[in-house]
Amino acid sequence: MTESIHDLGQGFWSIRGDLRIGGVLNVGTQASLVRLGTGRFVMLDSYPLSGAIRDTVMDLTDGGRAVQAVLNLHPFHTLHCAATARDFPDAALFGSHRHRLRHPDLNWRSEPVESPEVQDMFADDLTFSLPRGIDYVSRNERVHAGSLLAWHPASRTLHVDDTINLMPVPRLLRGVFPNPRVFLHPTLPQALLPQAGAVRDFRDWLQGLAGLTRDLRWLCAAHSGLREFEPGQFKGELLAAFRRVEDKLAKAEARRG
């Protein structure tokens, strides 16, 4: 994986970044730049900008001065918050309570990123969706299934960290399976809330998301890439991904009960 920036049209740029585990395995990460109807911009998630990517972002945003806010959507994606805050010192900085705990020295806004107040601030351009039935911030540091998703109707793009993923296709199989497969995060069973109906609540939320994004064109997934869809295609693949894990989720809920 190499760093890159992709203009998806209608004011949405996907930044594909590097994230090396142990300094060796590159699992990738992402951020996105969105132009608002006002002409100003928001950053979805944080990533340290450098080289040509930094030049592009700064050219678009008047040296960063046009960036109104940075929205850190995934509570466990905290490595690059300080770097992005330095790049856009005048931008309002939003995150979950875990972001604030990890970086107490940064100038965080008091409203949590997942709050209705923040959703209302950007409702003209973005729709945010918080999964139901699972933890947003799990007590288990290894469980990263929860995240706040951002839907940009103008470009028909969904930005999602971890909850929904794309499984890369091995090179030898791309002639048969040309597109990465949609799948749900493997820690989803551990993320279920300890209450009856958690699986139902998650399923209902997912079906609502499928309806909201029924004409989706682009899926930006944190660690697994970027994929273009035909209208209506994503909904079927998303619901199929749920059906593949539904029994496993039901068993996990039963054990907790």
C-alpha positions as CSV (number, residue, x, y, z in Angstrom):
1,M,0.0,0.0,0.0
2,T,1.3,3.5,-0.8
3,E,0.1,6.9,0.2
4,S,-2.3,8.5,-2.2
5,I,-5.2,10.9,-2.6
6,H,-8.2,10.2,-4.8
7,D,-10.6,12.9,-6.0
8,L,-14.0,11.1,-5.9
9,G,-15.9,14.1,-7.2
10,Q,-18.5,16.5,-5.8
11,G,-16.1,17.7,-3.1
12,F,-14.8,14.5,-1.6
13,W,-11.2,13.4,-1.5
14,S,-10.1,10.0,-0.1
15,I,-6.6,9.9,1.5
16,R,-5.1,6.5,1.6
17,G,-2.4,6.2,4.2
18,D,0.2,3.9,5.6
19,L,0.0,2.3,9.1
20,R,2.8,-0.1,9.9
21,I,2.3,-2.6,12.8
22,G,5.6,-3.1,14.5
23,G,7.2,-1.0,11.8
24,V,6.8,-3.8,9.3
25,L,3.3,-4.9,8.4
26,N,1.4,-2.1,6.5
27,V,-2.3,-2.5,7.3
28,G,-3.1,1.0,5.9
29,T,-5.3,3.7,7.2
30,Q,-7.4,6.6,5.9
31,A,-8.7,10.1,6.2
32,S,-11.0,12.1,3.9
33,L,-11.3,15.7,3.0
34,V,-14.8,17.0,2.3
35,R,-15.8,20.4,0.8
36,L,-18.9,21.8,2.5
37,G,-21.6,23.7,0.7
38,T,-20.2,26.9,2.3
39,G,-16.9,26.4,0.5
40,R,-15.1,25.5,3.7
41,F,-13.8,21.9,4.5
42,V,-13.8,19.2,7.1
43,M,-11.3,16.4,7.6
44,L,-12.8,13.0,8.5
45,D,-10.2,11.3,10.8
46,S,-6.6,12.3,11.3
47,Y,-3.5,11.4,9.2
48,P,-0.1,13.1,9.0
49,L,0.1,14.8,5.7
50,S,3.4,15.0,3.8
51,G,4.8,15.3,0.2
52,A,2.4,15.6,-2.7
53,I,-0.7,14.7,-0.6
54,R,0.0,17.6,1.8
55,D,0.6,19.9,-1.1
56,T,-2.8,19.0,-2.7
57,V,-4.7,19.4,0.6
58,M,-3.1,22.7,1.4
59,D,-3.7,24.0,-2.1
60,L,-7.4,23.1,-1.9
61,T,-7.8,24.6,1.6
62,D,-5.9,27.9,1.4
63,G,-3.0,26.5,3.3
64,G,-5.3,24.8,5.8
65,R,-7.1,27.9,6.8
66,A,-10.4,26.8,5.1
67,V,-10.6,23.6,7.2
68,Q,-13.5,24.3,9.6
69,A,-13.3,21.1,11.6
70,V,-11.5,17.8,12.1
71,L,-13.9,14.9,13.0
72,N,-12.1,11.9,14.5
73,L,-14.7,9.2,14.0
74,H,-13.2,6.0,15.4
75,P,-12.4,5.9,19.1
76,F,-9.4,3.6,18.6
77,H,-7.8,5.6,15.8
78,T,-5.8,8.0,17.9
79,L,-2.3,7.8,16.7
80,H,-2.4,10.9,14.4
81,C,-4.7,13.3,16.2
82,A,-1.8,15.6,17.3
83,A,-0.3,15.7,13.8
84,T,-3.6,16.8,12.2
85,A,-4.3,19.3,14.9
86,R,-0.9,20.9,14.2
87,D,-1.7,21.0,10.4
88,F,-5.1,22.7,11.0
89,P,-4.7,24.8,14.2
90,D,-7.7,26.9,13.5
91,A,-10.1,24.0,12.9
92,A,-12.5,22.8,15.5
93,L,-11.3,19.5,16.8
94,F,-13.9,16.8,17.6
95,G,-13.5,13.2,18.9
96,S,-14.9,10.6,21.3
97,H,-14.1,10.6,25.0
98,R,-11.3,8.2,24.3
99,H,-9.7,10.6,21.9
100,R,-9.7,13.2,24.6
101,L,-8.3,10.8,27.2
102,R,-5.4,9.9,24.8
103,H,-4.6,13.5,23.9
104,P,-5.7,15.6,26.9
105,D,-3.3,18.4,25.7
106,L,-5.2,19.1,22.5
107,N,-7.9,21.7,22.2
108,W,-11.0,19.4,21.9
109,R,-14.5,20.7,21.5
110,S,-16.7,19.7,24.4
111,E,-19.3,18.1,22.1
112,P,-18.5,14.4,21.5
113,V,-18.1,13.6,17.8
114,E,-21.0,11.1,17.9
115,S,-23.4,13.6,19.6
116,P,-26.5,14.9,17.9
117,E,-25.1,18.5,18.3
118,V,-22.2,17.6,16.0
119,Q,-24.5,15.8,13.5
120,D,-26.6,19.0,13.3
121,M,-23.6,21.2,12.6
122,F,-22.8,19.4,9.4
123,A,-26.3,18.1,8.4
124,D,-26.4,20.1,5.2
125,D,-23.5,18.0,3.8
126,L,-22.9,14.9,5.8
127,T,-25.1,12.2,7.5
128,F,-23.5,10.4,10.4
129,S,-24.6,6.9,11.5
130,L,-23.7,5.2,14.8
131,P,-24.3,1.5,14.9
132,R,-26.8,0.2,17.3
133,G,-26.5,-3.0,19.3
134,I,-22.7,-2.8,19.7
135,D,-20.3,-0.8,21.8
136,Y,-18.9,2.4,20.2
137,V,-16.0,2.4,22.7
138,S,-15.4,-1.1,23.9
139,R,-13.7,-1.8,27.2
140,N,-11.7,-4.4,25.4
141,E,-8.8,-2.6,23.6
142,R,-8.8,-5.3,20.9
143,V,-12.4,-4.8,19.9
144,H,-12.6,-2.2,17.2
145,A,-15.9,-3.0,15.5
146,G,-17.6,0.2,16.7
147,S,-17.2,3.5,14.7
148,L,-19.1,6.5,13.6
149,L,-19.8,6.3,9.8
150,A,-20.0,9.4,7.6
151,W,-22.2,9.4,4.4
152,H,-21.7,12.2,1.8
153,P,-24.7,12.2,-0.4
154,A,-23.3,14.6,-3.0
155,S,-20.5,12.2,-4.0
156,R,-22.5,9.1,-2.9
157,T,-19.5,8.1,-0.7
158,L,-19.5,6.3,2.7
159,H,-16.4,6.7,4.9
160,V,-16.2,4.0,7.5
161,D,-13.5,2.9,9.9
162,D,-13.4,-0.9,10.8
163,T,-17.1,-1.6,11.2
164,I,-17.4,-2.4,7.4
165,N,-14.4,-3.7,5.6
166,L,-13.2,-4.8,2.2
167,M,-11.4,-8.1,1.8
168,P,-8.6,-7.8,-0.7
169,V,-8.6,-10.3,-3.6
170,P,-5.3,-12.2,-4.1
171,R,-3.7,-11.3,-7.4
172,L,-4.1,-14.8,-8.8
173,L,-7.9,-14.7,-8.3
174,R,-8.6,-11.2,-9.6
175,G,-9.6,-12.6,-13.0
176,V,-12.5,-14.5,-11.3
177,F,-13.2,-12.1,-8.4
178,P,-12.2,-8.6,-9.6
179,N,-13.6,-6.7,-6.6
180,P,-12.8,-6.8,-2.9
181,R,-15.5,-8.5,-0.8
182,V,-17.6,-6.5,1.7
183,F,-17.4,-8.0,5.2
184,L,-18.1,-6.9,8.8
185,H,-15.4,-6.5,11.4
186,P,-14.3,-9.8,12.9
187,T,-14.6,-8.5,16.5
188,L,-18.3,-7.7,16.0
189,P,-19.5,-10.6,18.3
190,Q,-17.3,-9.3,21.1
191,A,-18.7,-5.8,20.6
192,L,-22.3,-6.8,21.1
193,L,-24.0,-4.9,24.0
194,P,-24.9,-7.2,26.9
195,Q,-28.6,-7.0,26.4
196,A,-31.4,-8.9,24.8
197,G,-32.1,-7.9,21.2
198,A,-28.6,-6.6,20.5
199,V,-28.3,-8.6,17.3
200,R,-31.7,-7.4,16.2
201,D,-30.8,-3.8,16.9
202,F,-27.6,-4.1,14.9
203,R,-29.4,-5.8,12.0
204,D,-32.0,-3.1,11.9
205,W,-29.4,-0.4,11.9
206,L,-27.5,-2.1,9.1
207,Q,-30.7,-2.4,7.0
208,G,-31.3,1.3,7.6
209,L,-27.8,2.1,6.5
210,A,-28.3,0.0,3.4
211,G,-31.4,2.0,2.6
212,L,-29.6,5.3,3.3
213,T,-26.7,4.4,1.0
214,R,-28.7,2.5,-1.7
215,D,-27.2,4.6,-4.5
216,L,-23.6,4.4,-3.0
217,R,-20.8,4.8,-5.5
218,W,-17.7,4.8,-3.3
219,L,-16.9,2.9,-0.1
220,C,-13.8,4.2,1.8
221,A,-12.8,1.5,4.3
222,A,-10.0,2.3,6.8
223,H,-7.6,-0.5,6.5
224,S,-8.7,-2.3,3.4
225,G,-9.1,0.2,0.6
226,L,-11.4,2.0,-1.7
227,R,-14.0,0.4,-4.0
228,E,-16.5,1.8,-6.6
229,F,-20.0,0.2,-6.8
230,E,-22.8,0.4,-9.3
231,P,-26.1,1.9,-7.9
232,G,-27.9,-0.6,-5.7
233,Q,-24.9,-3.0,-5.6
234,F,-23.6,-2.1,-2.2
235,K,-26.9,-2.8,-0.4
236,G,-27.0,-6.4,-1.5
237,E,-23.4,-7.0,-0.7
238,L,-23.7,-5.4,2.7
239,L,-26.8,-7.4,3.7
240,A,-25.1,-10.6,2.4
241,A,-22.1,-9.8,4.7
242,F,-24.5,-9.7,7.7
243,R,-26.1,-13.0,6.7
244,R,-22.7,-14.7,6.7
245,V,-22.2,-13.8,10.4
246,E,-25.8,-13.7,11.7
247,D,-25.6,-17.2,13.3
248,K,-22.3,-16.4,15.0
249,L,-23.7,-13.2,16.4
250,A,-26.8,-15.0,17.6
251,K,-24.7,-17.5,19.5
252,A,-22.6,-14.8,21.0
253,E,-25.7,-13.0,22.2
254,A,-27.1,-16.3,23.7
255,R,-23.9,-16.9,25.6
256,R,-24.1,-13.4,27.1
257,G,-27.7,-14.0,28.1
